């Protein structure tokens, strides 16, 4: 078995698992489309790199223990970024929800303001009539 074949297989498997995980997250509504698309593009890039790149002489540049360490760090970083993406999606959903609630509250405030103006107009009209009656009463006395 070629030395580089292991790295190629790891890249393809990692890309496929990224693609499947992002698709499942989209279906379960854990991530939105705007967050899943970069994950899908990254997964396709890893799959293509696994197919195209032939790292036959990788042992000249890094030891097997070093390669294992790099793979572990890379997988942990991808795992952390995945959960950050889920949290970003949750925050975006809550932000949209709050924007809708603010819009509804603004509409209610406008309706209440119109009702208040209408009540003030009717009160001021009745207040003028009452004041004219009071003036007539004071003139008679």
N, C-alpha and C positions, 0 to 999 in steps of 0.2 A: 504494500500500500504506500502511495506517495505521501510525503510529509505534509504537503500543502493541501491534500485532499481533506484532512481533518478540519482545517481552517475554512475551506470552501463549504463543507457540510455544516459547520457551525454558523456561518454567515447566512446560508439558505434557511436553516432551521430557525435562527433568530428572526430573520425577516418574515418568515411564514407565521411564526408565533406572534410577532407584532401585528401583522395584518389581521389575523384571526382575533386577537385580543381587542384591537381597536374596533373591528366590526361588531363583536359581541357587546362591547361597551356602548356602541351606537344603538344597537337593538334594544338594550336594556335601559336606554336613556341615561346612562352614567356620563356620557360625553356628548357634546353637541357636534353638529356637522363641521363647524368651523375649526374645531379642535381635532376631529378625527381625520380630516383630510391631510394635514401634515404628518400624522402618524402613518397613514396609508402610503404617502409618498416616501417617507423614510423606510418603510418596510419594503417597498418595491426597489428602492436603491440598494438595500442590503441583499435582496435576492439577486439582483443583477450583478452586484459586486461578487457574490458567491459563485455566480456562473462564469463571469468574465476573468476575474483575477486568478492567476496561477502562482500562489506563493510557495514555490518549490524549495527555495533556499532560505526559508525563514529562520532556520537554526543558526545561520551565520550572524543574524542581527539580534536575536533575543533567545534566551534560554527557555526550555520547556516550563520551568517554574515561573519565569517572568511572563510567559504567554498566559499561563493559568491565572496569574495575578491580574493581568490586563483584562482578561475575559471576565473575571469575577467583579472587578471594579466597574467595567462597562455594563454588565448586567444589573448591578446594584444601582448605577446611575440611571439606567433606562427605567428601572422599577420605580425609583423616586420621581422621575419626571412624569411617569404615567400617573401616579397618584396626585402630583401637582396639577396635571391636566384635568383630572376628575374634580379637584377642588376649584379650579378656575371655572369649570362648567357650572358647578353649583353656585358659585358667586355670580356668574352671568345670569343664571335663572332667577336668583333672588333679586338681582338688580332690575331685571325686566318686570318682575312681579311688583316691586316697589314703584317703578315708573307707572305701571297701570293704576296702582292704588292712588298715587299722587294725581294722576289725570282725573280719576273719578272724584277725588276730593276737591280738585279745582272746579270741576263742573258743579258739584254741590254748593261750593262757596259762591259761585256766580248766581246760581238759582236763589240761594238765601239772600244775597245782596239785592237782587231784583225784588224779592218779596219785601225786604226791609224798606226799600225805596218806595214801593207801592203803599206800604203801611204808613210811612212818614207823610206821603202825599195826602192820604185819606185823613190822617190825624191833623195835619196842618189845615186842611179844608174845614174840618169840624171845629177846630180850634178858633178859626176866624169867625165862624157863626156864633160860637159861644161868647167870644169877646165882644161881638157887636150886641148881643143880648145883654151882656153885663154893662156895656156903655149906656144902652137905653135905660136900664134899670137905675144906673147912677144919675142919669139926667133927670129922671122922674123924681128921684128922692130929693 
